[in-house]
């Protein structure tokens, strides 16, 4: 989407700041355009170049911060190459297959079980994806698998979102005050004003849902 998420950062930002479900599955936000309509350089996520993304580095990218806990499968507080999402056009399980294609180390246009072992998620679901049981995954099988699983992923993300929102909503009024965000989602507190699009001093579910910021 505990996972605060790229969840609640998608909960608060999209996963915190779904998908979901697949997580290796969301692209960092564009840096935007500069003067004269020129595209500004994309900010570097791994700022110190150590090969992993820390919470502090992810906090500068709302969508990534939002899904940090969801992506951090081994719960070590950082995202390594197998955990972090690929850029748009390079997602392994999010509708784009560039990440999976990079696993095809022998260049034969398919992914063997040995090659899939480099991706824990792909390896775990290999048998389900390999529908013809020939011991290889091809693009059409991966696409079909994602289409089959997407409803489940989206439902799981929605469930995580509701649970995290309810946990943060200390007075149960259906919205989050700045104090509640500071108490339950401290990593998002500095972005409160940005997320509060209607400027009412509270964050609603609509403002926090991942899809609201895509």
DOMAR-390976 format. One record per residue (C-alpha): residue in three letters; z, y, x. Coordinates in steps of 0.02 Angstrom, whole numbers, padded with zeros to 5 digits, always signed. Layout:
ALAZYX;...
This chain:
UNK+00000+00000+00000;UNK+00463-00078+00195;UNK+00287-00007+00185;UNK+00300+00175+00156;UNK+00155+00149+00170;UNK-00003+00208+00210;UNK+00053+00180+00051;UNK+00163+00319+00008;UNK+00069+00419+00138;UNK-00081+00361+00035;UNK+00053+00358-00086;UNK+00056+00514-00007;UNK-00093+00560+00071;UNK-00234+00303+00051;UNK-00145+00113+00152;UNK+00087+00261+00120;UNK-00015+00431+00153;UNK-00249-00002-00065;UNK-00365-00086+00029;UNK-00291-00139+00012;UNK-00260-00242+00009;UNK-00345-00252+00164;UNK-00289-00147+00261;UNK-00390-00149+00432;UNK-00470-00059+00297;UNK-00455+00128+00290;UNK-00539+00264+00388;UNK-00450+00415+00462;UNK-00489+00581+00381;UNK-00627+00687+00452;UNK-00571+00832+00557;UNK-00679+00944+00449;UNK-00809+01075+00489;UNK-00790+01222+00602;UNK-00868+01394+00594;UNK-01051+01399+00549;UNK-01040+01230+00466;UNK-01032+01137+00631;UNK-00933+00977+00630;UNK-00772+00989+00729;UNK-00735+00848+00851;UNK-00636+00706+00773;UNK-00455+00710+00829;UNK-00403+00566+00939;UNK-00275+00455+00854;UNK-00213+00365+01009;UNK-00164+00530+01091;UNK-00085+00455+01247;UNK-00219+00324+01272;UNK-00098+00178+01284;UNK-00203+00067+01171;UNK-00085+00070+01022;UNK-00048+00195+00884;UNK+00133+00246+00864;UNK+00213+00315+00706;UNK+00214+00488+00783;UNK+00028+00479+00820;UNK-00013+00410+00647;UNK+00089+00548+00563;UNK-00049+00672+00605;UNK-00171+00573+00496;UNK-00105+00566+00316;UNK-00205+00415+00259;UNK-00158+00316+00412;UNK+00024+00370+00403;UNK+00025+00316+00223;UNK-00028+00139+00264;UNK+00064+00123+00429;UNK+00195-00002+00371;UNK+00064-00102+00277;UNK-00044-00116+00432;UNK+00100-00149+00552;UNK+00104-00336+00520;UNK+00222-00380+00661;UNK+00338-00234+00620;UNK+00349-00172+00798;UNK+00326+00010+00752;UNK+00150+00026+00821;UNK-00027-00027+00778;UNK-00121-00129+00906;UNK-00309-00161+00905;UNK-00295-00306+00782;UNK-00189-00206+00659;UNK-00265-00034+00654;UNK-00404+00007+00530;UNK-00582+00026+00588;UNK-00679+00186+00562;UNK-00794+00197+00413;UNK-00938+00078+00441;UNK-00825-00035+00546;UNK-00702-00110+00424;UNK-00669-00293+00433;UNK-00611-00319+00254;UNK-00639-00156+00164;UNK-00819-00167+00111;UNK-00895-00133+00282;UNK-00912-00268+00411;UNK-00928-00185+00581;UNK-00755-00247+00631;UNK-00798-00425+00586;UNK-00966-00412+00672;UNK-00879-00371+00836;UNK-00796-00541+00827;UNK-00968-00622+00846;UNK-00952-00632+01034;UNK-01096-00754+01060;UNK-01213-00646+00956;UNK-01276-00786+00844;UNK-01252-00684+00685;UNK-01103-00781+00621;UNK-00918-00800+00657;UNK-00848-00967+00710;UNK-00669-01019+00682;UNK-00633-00990+00866;UNK-00704-00814+00857;UNK-00608-00778+00696;UNK-00447-00823+00785;UNK-00451-00650+00864;UNK-00418-00576+00692;UNK-00260-00648+00611;UNK-00314-00601+00436;UNK-00487-00673+00454;UNK-00419-00831+00533;UNK-00290-00852+00396;UNK-00422-00843+00259;UNK-00563-00929+00353;UNK-00573-01081+00239;UNK-00581-00972+00083;UNK-00718-00862+00156;UNK-00822-01007+00224;UNK-00884-01062+00053;UNK-01017-01183+00116;UNK-00892-01263+00235;UNK-01009-01262+00384;UNK-00875-01195+00501;UNK-00947-01020+00510;UNK-00930-00856+00416;UNK-01083-00750+00382;UNK-01094-00576+00309;UNK-01136-00632+00132;UNK-00984-00747+00129;UNK-00870-00609+00190;UNK-00940-00486+00062;UNK-00920-00612-00079;UNK-00741-00649-00026;UNK-00695-00465-00026;UNK-00770-00441-00198;UNK-00669-00589-00264;UNK-00508-00529-00185;UNK-00523-00342-00218;UNK-00441-00347-00391;UNK-00291-00438-00318;UNK-00279-00318-00172;UNK-00287-00168-00286;UNK-00155-00241-00401;UNK-00040-00276-00253;UNK-00064-00100-00188;UNK-00026-00026-00359;UNK+00131-00133-00370;UNK+00189-00075-00198;UNK+00154+00104-00245;UNK+00257+00093-00405;UNK+00400+00009-00313;UNK+00405+00139-00174;UNK+00392+00283-00294;UNK+00534+00214-00401;UNK+00641+00189-00245;UNK+00615+00370-00193;UNK+00642+00440-00369;UNK+00831+00450-00354;UNK+00862+00539-00520;UNK+00731+00438-00613;UNK+00639+00588-00684;UNK+00466+00523-00641;UNK+00433+00645-00500;UNK+00492+00674-00323;UNK+00580+00831-00266;UNK+00575+00890-00088;UNK+00753+00829-00065;UNK+00705+00655-00125;UNK+00557+00652-00008;UNK+00666+00708+00137;UNK+00793+00574+00093;UNK+00677+00427+00059;UNK+00512+00472+00145;UNK+00559+00583+00292;UNK+00392+00558+00378;UNK+00306+00643+00232;UNK+00426+00787+00213;UNK+00326+00902+00326;UNK+00173+00874+00216;UNK+00261+00906+00051;UNK+00178+01073+00017;UNK+00005+01005+00057;UNK+00027+00859-00062;UNK+00102+00966-00200;UNK-00068+01021-00265;UNK-00006+01102-00426;UNK+00131+01195-00332;UNK+00268+01145-00454;UNK+00391+01094-00318;UNK+00376+00909-00355;UNK+00262+00765-00308;UNK+00195+00663-00453;UNK+00120+00490-00447;UNK-00051+00566-00470;UNK-00028+00676-00318;UNK+00033+00531-00213;UNK-00086+00393-00263;UNK-00207+00343-00124;UNK-00362+00370-00229;UNK-00312+00550-00263;UNK-00346+00596-00081;UNK-00505+00502-00044;
